[in-house]
Amino acid sequence: MTQQQMINARKILIALVALIAICNSPGAFAQSLITPYYKEADIRQIVEAVAEITGKTFIIDPRVSGQKVTMISSTAMSPEAFY
């Protein structure tokens, strides 16, 4: 193995160790999981929560009001699954 290959291998190893350390830190992914609990919530409230969590924009027709929705999950999910 040449000296340049050893240097490149060390760089890759250092990057992998850093990535593993970041991923294993407490709370690394805790902020990105959602456990929704909406019982007879206004549909606008749920749409606003999805928009805030996913960063997506929703346009709600003014005629959409007063509809109650129940959305309960006992399992934490990613923002993509929540969407």
Secondary structure, DSSP 8 states (H G I E B T S, - for coil): --HHHHHHHHHHHHHHHHHHHHHTSTTTTGGG-B--EEEEEEHHHHHHHHHHHH-------TT--S-EEEEE-SS-B-HHHH-
